[in-house]
Amino acid sequence: MTPTPDEPDAWYAYLAEGNARQARKRVAADVLLRNTSGHFLLVKPTYKPGWDLPGGMAEANEPPEQTAIRELKEELGLAVTLRGFLVVDWVAPHEAWDDQLAFIFDGGVLAQEVVDELRPHDEELSRLAFASRAEALTMLLPRRMVPRFVAATEALTRGIPHYLHNGSALP
C-alpha cells in the first residue's frame, strides 16, 4: 500500500525510493563572452582536443547558471554577471556518455582592462583566445559544439533563446 502525506516518514521514504530510480542528467554550462571588438572568448582545454567555450560540468544539485559562474571563476579567475541564457541543447547519448543538457549563457562584453589580464587559472586550460565568429566555427571541437555556438550567436542578435535537440532546432 502506498503511504500518504499523512504519514510523513513513510511518505518521504516512498518519494526517496522513486527519486533514486529516476534518470540523472549530466548538465554543462558555458558562457559566451565577447571583447570590445565583438570577438568571442575561446579556451583550449588540456584534457581534450580543440577549443571550447569557457564553462564546464555541473556538480551534483548545482543550478546551471551557478555552474557557469563557478567554472569561470575557477578556470579564468573571472567574476561574471550572466545576462540570461541563449541556448539549451539536449545532447543524445554518444560514445561513452549518457545524454546531457548543455546551456550557453550570455556573459556580455568584457572591458579591455579585463581582457588584458585574462589568463588560465588552473590546469584544465592551456590557452585562451578571442576569435571572430568565422574563426570560432573552425576552432570549436567537438564539432557538435558548432551548431550550439551558432544558435547562441543568433540568440544574441535576435534576443530569443534557442532550444536545440542534439544540435538542431525543432521544427
DRENDO-1510 file (C-alpha; in Angstrom, 1 decimal, always signed):
<recs>
REC; n; res; u; v; w
REC; 1; MET; +0.0; +0.0; +0.0 .
REC; 2; THR; +1.3; +3.4; -1.0 .
REC; 3; PRO; +1.9; +5.7; +2.0 .
REC; 4; THR; +0.2; +9.1; +2.1 .
REC; 5; PRO; +1.4; +12.5; +3.1 .
REC; 6; ASP; -0.4; +12.0; +6.4 .
REC; 7; GLU; +2.4; +9.5; +7.3 .
REC; 8; PRO; +5.5; +11.8; +6.8 .
REC; 9; ASP; +8.3; +9.3; +7.5 .
REC; 10; ALA; +6.8; +6.7; +5.2 .
REC; 11; TRP; +5.8; +9.2; +2.6 .
REC; 12; TYR; +9.3; +10.7; +2.3 .
REC; 13; ALA; +10.9; +7.2; +2.2 .
REC; 14; TYR; +8.5; +6.4; -0.6 .
REC; 15; LEU; +9.4; +9.6; -2.5 .
REC; 16; ALA; +13.1; +9.0; -2.0 .
REC; 17; GLU; +12.8; +5.5; -3.4 .
REC; 18; GLY; +11.1; +6.8; -6.5 .
REC; 19; ASN; +13.7; +9.6; -6.9 .
REC; 20; ALA; +16.6; +7.1; -6.7 .
REC; 21; ARG; +15.2; +5.2; -9.7 .
REC; 22; GLN; +14.8; +8.3; -12.0 .
REC; 23; ALA; +17.3; +9.2; -14.6 .
REC; 24; ARG; +20.0; +11.6; -13.8 .
REC; 25; LYS; +21.1; +14.2; -16.5 .
REC; 26; ARG; +24.6; +15.5; -17.0 .
REC; 27; VAL; +24.5; +19.3; -17.2 .
REC; 28; ALA; +27.0; +21.5; -18.9 .
REC; 29; ALA; +27.1; +25.3; -18.7 .
REC; 30; ASP; +29.1; +27.5; -21.0 .
REC; 31; VAL; +29.4; +31.3; -21.3 .
REC; 32; LEU; +29.5; +33.4; -24.5 .
REC; 33; LEU; +31.9; +36.3; -23.7 .
REC; 34; ARG; +33.0; +39.0; -26.1 .
REC; 35; ASN; +35.7; +41.6; -26.2 .
REC; 36; THR; +35.0; +45.2; -27.3 .
REC; 37; SER; +35.8; +44.2; -30.9 .
REC; 38; GLY; +33.0; +41.6; -30.9 .
REC; 39; HIS; +35.3; +38.6; -30.9 .
REC; 40; PHE; +34.4; +35.5; -28.8 .
REC; 41; LEU; +36.4; +34.1; -25.9 .
REC; 42; LEU; +37.5; +30.5; -26.6 .
REC; 43; VAL; +39.6; +28.3; -24.3 .
REC; 44; LYS; +41.9; +25.4; -25.0 .
REC; 45; PRO; +41.3; +22.6; -22.6 .
REC; 46; THR; +44.2; +20.3; -21.7 .
REC; 47; TYR; +42.0; +17.2; -21.4 .
REC; 48; LYS; +40.6; +17.1; -25.0 .
REC; 49; PRO; +41.5; +18.3; -28.5 .
REC; 50; GLY; +40.3; +21.6; -29.9 .
REC; 51; TRP; +38.9; +24.8; -28.5 .
REC; 52; ASP; +35.8; +25.3; -26.4 .
REC; 53; LEU; +33.7; +28.0; -24.8 .
REC; 54; PRO; +34.5; +28.7; -21.2 .
REC; 55; GLY; +32.4; +26.8; -18.7 .
REC; 56; GLY; +32.1; +23.2; -17.6 .
REC; 57; MET; +30.1; +20.5; -16.0 .
REC; 58; ALA; +27.7; +20.9; -13.1 .
REC; 59; GLU; +28.3; +19.4; -9.7 .
REC; 60; ALA; +25.6; +17.4; -8.0 .
REC; 61; ASN; +22.5; +19.5; -7.5 .
REC; 62; GLU; +24.1; +22.7; -8.8 .
REC; 63; PRO; +22.0; +25.0; -11.0 .
REC; 64; PRO; +23.4; +25.6; -14.5 .
REC; 65; GLU; +23.9; +29.4; -14.0 .
REC; 66; GLN; +25.9; +28.7; -10.8 .
REC; 67; THR; +27.9; +26.2; -12.7 .
REC; 68; ALA; +28.9; +28.7; -15.3 .
REC; 69; ILE; +29.8; +31.3; -12.7 .
REC; 70; ARG; +31.8; +28.8; -10.7 .
REC; 71; GLU; +33.7; +27.4; -13.7 .
REC; 72; LEU; +34.7; +30.9; -15.0 .
REC; 73; LYS; +36.0; +31.8; -11.5 .
REC; 74; GLU; +37.9; +28.6; -11.1 .
REC; 75; GLU; +39.4; +28.4; -14.6 .
REC; 76; LEU; +39.9; +32.1; -15.5 .
REC; 77; GLY; +39.7; +33.9; -12.2 .
REC; 78; LEU; +36.8; +35.8; -13.8 .
REC; 79; ALA; +33.7; +37.0; -11.9 .
REC; 80; VAL; +30.8; +37.3; -14.4 .
REC; 81; THR; +27.3; +38.5; -14.2 .
REC; 82; LEU; +25.2; +36.4; -16.5 .
REC; 83; ARG; +22.7; +38.3; -18.7 .
REC; 84; GLY; +20.4; +35.4; -19.4 .
REC; 85; PHE; +20.6; +32.2; -21.3 .
REC; 86; LEU; +21.0; +31.9; -25.0 .
REC; 87; VAL; +20.8; +28.1; -25.7 .
REC; 88; VAL; +19.8; +24.9; -24.1 .
REC; 89; ASP; +20.6; +21.8; -26.1 .
REC; 90; TRP; +19.6; +18.3; -25.3 .
REC; 91; VAL; +22.6; +16.1; -26.4 .
REC; 92; ALA; +21.8; +12.5; -27.2 .
REC; 93; PRO; +24.0; +9.7; -25.7 .
REC; 94; HIS; +27.2; +9.4; -27.6 .
REC; 95; GLU; +30.4; +7.4; -27.3 .
REC; 96; ALA; +30.8; +6.5; -23.5 .
REC; 97; TRP; +28.5; +9.4; -22.4 .
REC; 98; ASP; +24.8; +9.4; -21.4 .
REC; 99; ASP; +22.6; +12.3; -22.5 .
REC; 100; GLN; +23.0; +15.8; -21.2 .
REC; 101; LEU; +21.6; +19.2; -21.1 .
REC; 102; ALA; +24.0; +21.9; -22.4 .
REC; 103; PHE; +23.4; +25.5; -21.6 .
REC; 104; ILE; +25.1; +28.6; -23.0 .
REC; 105; PHE; +24.7; +31.8; -21.1 .
REC; 106; ASP; +25.4; +35.4; -22.2 .
REC; 107; GLY; +28.3; +36.8; -20.3 .
REC; 108; GLY; +28.3; +40.1; -22.1 .
REC; 109; VAL; +31.3; +42.2; -23.3 .
REC; 110; LEU; +34.5; +42.3; -21.3 .
REC; 111; ALA; +36.2; +45.6; -20.7 .
REC; 112; GLN; +39.6; +45.9; -22.3 .
REC; 113; GLU; +41.4; +46.0; -19.0 .
REC; 114; VAL; +39.8; +42.7; -18.0 .
REC; 115; VAL; +40.8; +41.2; -21.4 .
REC; 116; ASP; +44.4; +42.3; -20.9 .
REC; 117; GLU; +44.6; +40.5; -17.5 .
REC; 118; LEU; +42.8; +37.3; -18.6 .
REC; 119; ARG; +44.7; +34.0; -18.4 .
REC; 120; PRO; +44.1; +30.4; -17.4 .
REC; 121; HIS; +43.9; +29.9; -13.7 .
REC; 122; ASP; +44.0; +26.1; -13.4 .
REC; 123; GLU; +45.5; +23.0; -15.1 .
REC; 124; GLU; +42.3; +22.4; -17.1 .
REC; 125; LEU; +43.1; +25.2; -19.6 .
REC; 126; SER; +46.3; +25.8; -21.5 .
REC; 127; ARG; +45.4; +28.9; -23.5 .
REC; 128; LEU; +42.7; +31.3; -24.4 .
REC; 129; ALA; +42.0; +33.4; -27.5 .
REC; 130; PHE; +39.4; +35.8; -28.9 .
REC; 131; ALA; +38.2; +34.7; -32.3 .
REC; 132; SER; +35.8; +36.1; -34.8 .
REC; 133; ARG; +32.6; +34.1; -35.4 .
REC; 134; ALA; +34.1; +32.6; -38.6 .
REC; 135; GLU; +37.3; +31.7; -36.8 .
REC; 136; ALA; +35.4; +30.1; -33.9 .
REC; 137; LEU; +33.5; +27.9; -36.3 .
REC; 138; THR; +36.7; +26.3; -37.4 .
REC; 139; MET; +38.3; +26.1; -33.9 .
REC; 140; LEU; +35.5; +24.6; -31.8 .
REC; 141; LEU; +35.7; +20.8; -31.1 .
REC; 142; PRO; +33.9; +18.5; -30.8 .
REC; 143; ARG; +32.1; +19.6; -34.0 .
REC; 144; ARG; +28.7; +19.1; -32.3 .
REC; 145; MET; +29.5; +22.3; -30.4 .
REC; 146; VAL; +29.3; +24.3; -33.6 .
REC; 147; PRO; +25.5; +24.4; -34.0 .
REC; 148; ARG; +25.2; +25.3; -30.3 .
REC; 149; PHE; +27.6; +28.2; -30.8 .
REC; 150; VAL; +25.8; +29.4; -34.0 .
REC; 151; ALA; +22.5; +29.3; -32.1 .
REC; 152; ALA; +24.0; +31.3; -29.2 .
REC; 153; THR; +25.3; +34.0; -31.6 .
REC; 154; GLU; +21.9; +34.1; -33.3 .
REC; 155; ALA; +20.1; +34.4; -29.9 .
REC; 156; LEU; +22.4; +37.4; -29.1 .
REC; 157; THR; +21.3; +39.1; -32.3 .
REC; 158; ARG; +17.6; +38.2; -32.1 .
REC; 159; GLY; +17.1; +38.3; -28.4 .
REC; 160; ILE; +15.3; +35.0; -28.4 .
REC; 161; PRO; +16.9; +31.9; -26.7 .
REC; 162; HIS; +17.1; +28.7; -28.7 .
REC; 163; TYR; +16.1; +25.2; -27.6 .
REC; 164; LEU; +18.1; +22.6; -29.6 .
REC; 165; HIS; +17.7; +18.8; -29.8 .
REC; 166; ASN; +21.1; +17.3; -30.4 .
REC; 167; GLY; +22.3; +20.5; -32.1 .
REC; 168; SER; +19.3; +21.0; -34.3 .
REC; 169; ALA; +16.3; +23.3; -33.8 .
REC; 170; LEU; +13.0; +21.6; -33.5 .
REC; 171; PRO; +10.5; +22.4; -36.3 .
</recs>
